């Protein structure tokens, strides 16, 4: 879907795109968007603060002509959720 052979200067990085470090999130889904197969859908659980988590959904549209790919991101806070909670059997 995207050109992986590009060897020019890197203008974008995952840190700039997603806005947080990789160890502060868990990717739930990454692949073609079921609503439109021409887009990429990324779903994550993101640690916003020490005990605060959010659900992040990012849609990336393919570049058309001379325009850059467009990115649409929504973040929703999850109330009462702790990703590192220890559960017993």
C-alpha positions in Angstrom: 0.0 0.0 0.0 2.8 2.5 0.9 6.1 2.8 -0.8 8.7 1.2 1.6 11.6 1.7 -0.8 11.8 5.4 -0.3 15.4 6.4 0.5 15.1 10.2 0.8 15.2 12.3 3.9 12.7 11.0 6.6 10.3 13.8 7.4 8.0 11.7 9.5 8.5 9.2 12.4 6.2 7.1 14.4 6.9 9.3 17.4 5.7 12.4 15.6 2.8 10.5 14.0 1.4 9.0 17.2 2.7 11.5 19.7 4.0 9.1 22.4 6.7 6.5 23.1 6.2 2.9 22.0 6.4 1.5 25.6 3.3 3.6 26.6 0.9 1.9 24.2 -0.4 -1.4 23.1 -1.5 -1.9 19.5 -4.9 -3.7 19.3 -5.2 -3.7 15.5 -3.2 -2.4 12.5 -4.4 -3.2 9.0 -6.8 -2.2 6.2 -9.9 -0.3 7.4 -13.0 -2.5 7.2 -15.1 0.5 6.1 -12.7 1.5 3.3 -9.9 -0.9 2.1 -8.0 2.1 0.6 -7.2 3.3 4.2 -5.1 2.0 7.0 -6.7 1.7 10.5 -4.6 1.6 13.7 -6.3 0.9 17.1 -4.3 1.3 20.3 -4.6 1.6 24.1 -2.4 4.6 25.1 -1.1 5.5 28.6 -1.8 9.2 28.9 -0.7 9.6 32.5 0.4 7.4 35.4 -3.0 5.9 36.0 -4.9 7.2 33.0 -5.5 5.3 29.7 -7.2 6.2 26.4 -8.4 4.4 23.3 -6.8 5.8 20.1 -8.0 5.2 16.6 -6.0 6.5 13.6 -7.0 6.4 10.0 -4.5 7.1 7.3 -5.7 7.8 3.7 -3.6 7.1 0.7 -1.9 10.1 -1.0 -3.7 11.3 -4.1 -1.8 13.0 -6.9 0.6 15.5 -5.4 -1.0 15.7 -2.0 0.3 14.0 1.2 -1.5 11.2 3.0 -4.2 12.5 5.3 -4.3 11.4 8.9 -7.4 11.4 11.2 -6.9 10.5 14.8 -9.5 10.2 17.7 -8.6 9.7 21.3 -11.2 8.7 23.9 -10.3 8.5 27.6 -11.1 5.1 29.3 -12.6 5.5 32.8 -11.6 3.0 35.5 -9.2 1.1 33.3 -5.7 -0.1 34.4 -3.7 -2.0 31.8 -1.1 -3.1 34.4 -3.7 -4.5 36.9 -2.8 -7.8 38.5 -5.6 -10.3 38.3 -5.9 -13.5 40.2 -7.1 -16.9 39.0 
